[in-house]
Amino acid sequence: MGIERLRNQVEKESRDLAILDVVIDQGPIGIVKLSEETGIPEHKVRYSLRMLEDDELIDPTPQGAIPADDIDQRVADINDGIDELVDRLDDLKGLAPTPETPE
């Protein structure tokens, strides 16, 4: 099963959300400052910004990234989606076979 792939995707999403949080708090903000604030390398910040822009969560400006106008609703939707995923993962955990222990 692709647990490692899922783990990597969760890590990427975590990075994106950390960057989004700083953009919301400090925007407009550029790549270098985001990297300094988050400890995330600049090349990963650049990639995350691109993904956040594609998801219409941020907007680029000449001064740096800013949150989308409707960011409050979008963040609420993200949190609802995370809650749903946690519930689904809990359900999956209950379906995973339990290894038998030798007697």
N, C-alpha and C positions, 0 to 999 in steps of 0.2 A: 504494500500500500504506500502511497506517496506522502507519508507523514513528514519526511524531510522537505518535500516540496511545499507542503502546507505550512510548515514551520518557517520556511524562507519567505513565503508570501505574507504571513502574519508579521514577520520582522520588517518587511518593506512597508506594509500598511502602518505599522507603529512609527516608523521613520517619517512617513508622509504626515501622520497626525501630529507628530512633534513639531514638524516644520509649519504645518497649518496653524498650530497653537501660537507659535511665535509671530507668524504673519498677522494673525488676528490681534495679538497684543501690541505689536510694535510696527506694523506696516504703515507706510511703505518701507520695505527692507530688502536689501540686496543679498546676493549669494554669499559674499564674504562675511557679512555680519551674521547671516543665518548660520553659517558654518561655525563661527565663533560662539554664538549663543547656544547652539545645540551640541557642539562637538562632533557633528557629522561632517565627513569630508566634502569639500566643495563639489566634486563630480557627482556625489550622491544627492546633494542638495539640488543641484541643477536638474538632475533626473526627476526628483520628487516634485520640484516646481512645475516641470513640464506635465507630469501626471495630474497634479492638482489643477493646473490650468485646463487640461483636457476634460477633467471632471467638473469644470466650471465652479470650482471652489475659491479660486483666486483669480485676480486679473493682473497682468503685467502693466507697469507704468515706467516711464523713464527714471523715476526715483526708486523703483523697486516694486516688489510684489505687494498687493493689497488684497484684503478679503473681498469676496463677491458681495454685492449689495444685499443679497438674501442669505447671508452666511448663517444667521441664527437658525433659520428653518432648516438649512442644509445640515448643520451640525446636529440638530435634533433628529433628523432623518438618519444620520450616520449612527448616532447612539441607539436609536431604535433597531437599526440593522445589526449592530453589534450584539444587543440583547438577544435578538432572534438567533443569531449564529451561536451564541453561548448555549442557548437552550437546545439547539440542534446537535451541538457537540456533546452535550450531556446525554442526549438520547443515544447518540452513536456509541458513547462509552459503555452504556448499558447493553449494547448489542455485541460488543467485541467478545469473542470467545475467551473463557478463562482457562489458562493452561492447567492441566491436571498435575497434581504433585504426587510423586511416587510414594508409596506407603512404606 
